[in-house]
Amino acid sequence: MVFGSLLLVGGGGGAIGLNATVAAATSSVGQESLLGSAKPAEEKKNANLDGAKNLLLVGIDQRPTQTNGEPLRSDSIILLHINKDHSSGYMISLPRDSYVYIPAYDNGKQKWAGGKTKINAAFAFGTRGLKGNEALQHGFELLTMTVKELTGITPDAGAIIDFQGFRDVVNVLGKVCMYVDTTTKSIHLGKDQNGKTAKPFVINPDGTLKSKISGVTPNTYTKGDHCFTPGQALDFVRQRDLLADNSLDYGRQRHQQQFFKAIINQALKDGLDSPTKLPKLLSAFGKAMTVDDGGIDLADWALAMRSLKPDKLLTIKTNAGKLNSENVPGSGSVELLSDDSMDLLKSIKKDQIDTFLLSHPAFIANS
């Protein structure tokens, strides 16, 4: 989608320009077998771009090379549904605390017996004891199996989005401008009494807050229009703990969705003004993603989706953004998906999400 939007403008609509830009766009994208057994080789062999499409997008903010084989958790999980004429899309965020069944799985290092727990544990269970691309492959495969168990949907393709990699995208652009819809305080970056960058909080291994560090003032992104530097952009999209709706994780989901759309708009606005800037921009996008093309060449995906612009993407929140939590022994506080949310997921499979949203407008996020 990102590449398609850029290609439409960057190639000027001409076949020669498009073909040249496609080659530049797709050459830098890391490709791995992420869907695994959830989409067998025979299904990939017969894959095509006809009809509605579903893509599984997983955001992480720690590269697998930075771990020592410890579990790598998914920071955000988005099911992207594209309608049958490829003119509009829907980004459905699945809260990482959603209480779901994760199928039994053996990644070759550690086994998971199967059972109900938080959905973001699926990626973690798949990565235990593994590093690098092997961790990404197994983590994504188990998450895909979990999403398939929950929704009945086999994703047509999938991608892992490295939030740290988007720092390089913003470096090329110079900035990314967006509207901050609620004042957001950072748990990762702040200033000490001497004005030097420092961590404002002690963070537990699971990413939750442990304690405030005396003398350090957290960075605060006030409500309103902002143009973020690379460091600020990455920091902003990671925050959830001090947001009003942090218990649902909806605040961070919303901000990540807004950031994705803002960065594509920024690229369309400022990234195509010189013949040297576009290749750097496409390269940075490519390096921030690891993709399973589902058996369809990336160039074909890019060309087929080039008319799907950010303003044609509707963001959807499960449970209509309302708290539906419960404490479960062994899992802690989890988010229970409502009956309406399950109907939403069924409507995606049937490509009838428009009909669902007509009767459930509260599920549409303002982003």
C-alpha positions in Angstrom: 0.0 0.0 0.0 2.7 2.4 1.0 4.7 1.6 -2.2 1.6 1.7 -4.3 0.7 5.3 -3.2 4.3 6.4 -3.8 4.5 4.7 -7.2 1.4 6.3 -8.5 2.9 9.7 -8.0 6.6 8.9 -8.4 6.1 7.0 -11.7 4.0 9.8 -13.1 1.4 7.2 -14.3 3.6 6.1 -17.2 4.6 2.5 -17.7 8.3 3.2 -17.9 8.3 5.3 -14.8 6.2 2.9 -12.9 8.3 -0.1 -13.8 11.5 1.6 -12.8 10.1 2.8 -9.5 8.6 -0.7 -8.8 12.1 -2.2 -9.1 13.6 0.4 -6.7 10.7 0.0 -4.3 10.7 -3.8 -3.9 14.4 -4.5 -4.1 15.0 -3.3 -0.5 12.1 -5.1 1.2 13.1 -8.1 3.3 11.1 -11.2 2.4 10.5 -14.2 4.6 8.1 -17.0 4.9 6.0 -15.6 7.8 2.6 -17.1 7.3 4.0 -20.6 7.4 1.6 -23.5 7.8 -1.3 -21.1 8.2 -1.1 -20.6 4.4 0.4 -23.8 2.8 2.5 -23.7 -0.3 -0.4 -24.9 -2.5 -2.5 -21.9 -1.5 0.4 -19.6 -2.3 0.9 -21.3 -5.6 -2.7 -20.5 -6.6 -2.8 -17.0 -5.1 -4.1 -14.0 -7.1 -5.2 -10.4 -6.6 -8.8 -10.9 -7.4 -11.4 -9.9 -4.9 -11.1 -8.7 -1.3 -7.8 -9.1 0.5 -6.7 -9.4 4.1 -3.3 -8.5 5.3 -1.9 -9.2 8.8 0.4 -6.4 10.0 2.4 -6.7 13.2 4.4 -3.9 14.8 7.5 -4.5 16.9 9.8 -2.0 18.6 12.7 -4.2 19.4 14.7 -5.8 16.6 15.3 -9.6 17.0 19.1 -9.1 16.7 18.8 -7.1 20.0 17.6 -10.1 22.0 19.4 -13.1 23.4 16.7 -15.6 22.5 14.1 -14.2 25.0 10.5 -13.8 23.8 9.9 -11.0 21.3 6.5 -9.4 21.8 4.3 -7.8 19.2 3.6 -4.2 20.0 0.5 -3.9 17.7 -1.6 -6.2 15.7 -3.6 -4.9 12.7 -5.8 -6.8 10.3 -6.0 -4.8 7.1 -9.1 -5.6 5.0 -9.1 -4.3 1.4 -12.5 -4.3 -0.4 -12.9 -6.3 -3.6 -12.3 -3.3 -6.0 -9.2 -2.3 -4.0 -10.4 1.3 -3.6 -10.7 1.4 0.2 -9.5 -0.4 3.2 -10.1 -0.9 6.9 -7.5 -1.2 9.6 -8.8 -3.3 12.5 -6.6 -3.2 15.6 -6.7 -6.2 17.8 -5.8 -5.1 21.4 -2.7 -7.0 22.5 -4.5 -8.0 25.8 -7.4 -9.7 23.9 -8.1 -13.0 25.6 -8.0 -15.7 22.8 -7.0 -19.3 22.2 -3.5 -19.8 21.0 -3.0 -23.1 19.3 -0.3 -25.6 20.3 3.1 -24.9 18.7 6.6 -26.2 18.6 9.3 -23.8 17.2 12.1 -26.3 17.5 13.4 -24.8 20.7 10.4 -24.6 23.0 6.9 -25.9 22.9 3.6 -24.2 23.7 0.9 -26.7 24.8 -1.9 -24.5 23.6 -4.5 -22.6 25.6 -6.2 -19.2 26.3 -4.2 -16.1 27.1 -3.4 -12.6 25.7 -3.0 -12.5 22.0 0.3 -10.8 22.0 1.7 -13.8 23.8 1.3 -15.7 20.5 4.2 -13.9 18.8 6.3 -14.3 22.0 5.7 -18.0 22.3 6.7 -18.5 18.7 10.0 -16.7 19.2 11.2 -18.2 22.5 14.8 -19.4 22.2 15.2 -18.0 18.7 17.0 -15.0 17.2 17.0 -13.0 14.0 14.8 -14.0 11.0 14.0 -17.4 12.6 12.4 -15.6 15.5 10.3 -13.4 13.2 9.2 -16.4 11.1 8.0 -18.5 14.0 6.5 -15.6 16.0 4.5 -14.5 13.0 3.4 -18.0 12.1 2.0 -18.7 15.5 0.3 -15.3 15.6 -1.2 -16.0 12.1 -2.5 -19.4 13.4 -4.1 -17.6 16.4 -5.8 -14.9 14.2 -7.1 -17.7 11.9 -8.5 -19.5 14.9 -10.2 -16.3 16.1 -11.5 -15.0 12.9 -11.6 -17.9 10.4 -9.5 -15.7 8.1 -6.3 -16.9 6.4 -4.3 -13.7 5.7 -3.4 -13.3 2.0 -0.1 -11.7 3.0 1.6 -10.4 6.0 4.2 -7.9 7.2 6.3 -7.1 10.3 6.7 -3.4 10.7 9.8 -2.3 12.7 9.0 0.9 14.4 12.7 1.6 14.9 13.2 1.3 11.2 10.7 4.1 10.7 13.2 6.4 12.3 15.2 6.1 9.0 12.1 6.9 7.0 11.6 10.1 9.0 15.3 10.9 8.7 14.9 10.9 4.9 11.7 13.0 5.1 13.3 15.3 7.7 10.1 15.3 9.8 6.6 13.9 10.0 3.7 16.2 10.8 0.4 15.0 12.5 -2.3 16.1 14.9 -1.8 14.8 18.5 -5.4 14.2 19.7 -4.5 13.9 23.4 -1.6 15.2 25.5 0.8 12.3 25.7 3.6 11.9 28.3 6.6 9.7 27.6 7.7 6.9 29.9 10.9 6.4 27.8 12.4 9.9 27.3 12.8 12.9 29.5 15.2 15.6 30.7 17.2 15.7 33.9 17.8 18.8 36.0 20.8 19.7 33.8 18.6 19.5 30.6 20.3 16.2 29.5 18.3 13.3 28.0 17.4 10.7 30.6 14.9 8.0 31.3 12.0 9.2 33.5 10.8 5.8 34.7 12.1 2.4 35.7 10.5 -0.1 33.3 9.7 -3.7 34.2 10.8 -6.6 31.9 7.2 -6.9 30.5 7.2 -3.2 29.5 5.0 -1.9 32.4 6.0 0.9 34.7 7.8 0.2 37.9 8.7 3.6 39.4 9.3 7.2 38.6 12.9 8.4 38.6 13.4 11.5 40.7 14.6 14.6 39.1 13.7 13.6 35.5 10.8 15.4 33.7 9.2 13.2 31.0 8.9 14.5 27.5 5.3 15.7 26.9 3.6 15.9 23.5 0.7 18.4 23.9 -2.6 18.2 22.1 -2.4 19.9 18.8 -0.4 20.0 15.6 3.2 18.7 15.8 6.1 18.1 13.4 8.1 15.3 14.9 11.8 14.6 14.6 12.8 10.9 14.1 13.4 10.4 17.8 10.2 12.1 18.9 8.1 10.2 16.3 9.4 6.8 17.6 8.9 7.8 21.2 5.3 9.1 20.6 4.0 5.9 18.9 5.3 3.7 21.8 3.3 5.4 24.6 0.3 3.9 26.2 0.9 3.7 30.0 0.1 7.4 30.8 -2.8 7.7 28.3 -6.3 8.0 29.6 -7.3 4.8 27.8 -4.1 2.9 28.5 -5.9 -0.1 30.0 -7.5 -0.8 26.6 -4.4 -0.1 24.6 -6.7 1.8 22.2 -4.8 5.1 22.6 -1.5 3.7 21.4 -3.3 1.8 18.6 -5.0 5.0 17.5 -1.7 6.9 17.5 0.1 4.2 15.6 -2.6 4.2 12.9 -2.5 8.0 12.8 1.3 7.9 12.5 1.2 5.3 9.6 -1.2 7.5 7.7 0.7 10.7 8.5 4.0 9.3 7.3 2.6 8.2 4.0 1.0 11.6 3.5 4.3 13.2 4.4 6.1 11.0 1.9 3.6 11.9 -0.9 3.9 15.6 0.0 7.6 16.0 0.5 9.3 12.8 -0.6 9.0 13.1 -4.3 10.7 16.4 -5.0 14.0 15.2 -6.3 15.3 12.1 -8.2 17.7 11.3 -5.3 15.2 11.5 -2.5 12.6 8.9 -3.8 15.1 6.0 -3.9 16.3 6.7 -0.4 12.7 7.0 0.8 11.7 3.7 -0.8 14.8 2.0 0.6 14.0 3.2 4.1 10.4 2.0 3.9 11.6 -1.4 2.6 14.2 -1.8 5.4 11.5 -1.1 8.0 9.4 -4.1 6.9 9.7 -7.8 6.6 7.1 -9.2 4.2 5.5 -12.4 3.2 3.9 -11.7 -0.2 1.5 -14.7 0.0 2.7 -16.0 -3.3 2.0 -12.8 -5.2 5.0 -10.7 -6.4 5.5 -7.5 -4.4 5.6 -5.5 -7.6 2.1 -6.8 -8.5 0.9 -5.9 -5.0 2.3 -2.4 -5.3 0.7 -1.8 -8.7 -2.6 -3.3 -7.7 -2.9 -1.1 -4.5 -1.5 2.1 -5.9 -4.9 3.9 -5.9 -5.5 3.0 -2.2 -4.6 6.3 -0.5 -4.3 7.0 3.2 -7.6 9.0 3.2 -9.4 5.9 2.0 -8.3 3.9 5.0 -10.9 3.7 7.8 -9.6 2.7 11.3 -11.8 0.4 13.3 -11.7 -0.3 17.1 -12.9 -3.6 18.6 -15.5 -3.3 21.5 -16.3 0.1 20.1 -13.4 1.3 22.2 -15.1 0.5 25.5 -13.5 -1.4 28.4 -14.4 -5.0 28.7 -11.7 -6.4 30.9 -11.5 -9.2 33.4 -8.8 -10.6 35.7 -7.9 -14.2 34.7 -5.5 -16.3 36.9 -2.2 -16.7 35.1 -2.9 -14.0 32.5 -3.8 -11.0 34.7 -6.1 -8.3 33.3 -7.3 -9.3 29.8 -9.6 -7.7 27.3 -12.7 -9.8 26.3 -13.9 -9.4 22.8 -17.7 -8.6 22.8 -20.3 -10.4 20.7 -20.4 -7.3 18.4 -16.6 -7.5 18.0 -16.9 -11.1 17.0 -19.6 -10.1 14.5 -17.2 -7.5 13.1 -14.6 -10.2 12.5 -17.1 -12.4 10.8 -18.2 -9.5 8.6 -14.5 -9.1 7.5 -14.4 -12.7 6.3 -17.6 -12.2 4.3 -16.4 -8.8 2.9 -19.5 -7.2 4.5 -17.8 -4.8 6.9 -19.6 -1.8 5.3 -23.0 -3.4 6.3 -21.7 -4.0 9.9 -20.5 -0.4 10.3 -23.8 1.1 9.2 -25.4 -0.5 12.2 -22.3 -0.1 14.5 -20.9 3.4 13.8 -19.3 3.6 17.3 -16.7 1.1 16.0 -15.2 3.7 13.7 -12.2 5.5 15.2 -11.6 9.1 14.8 -8.1 9.1 13.3 
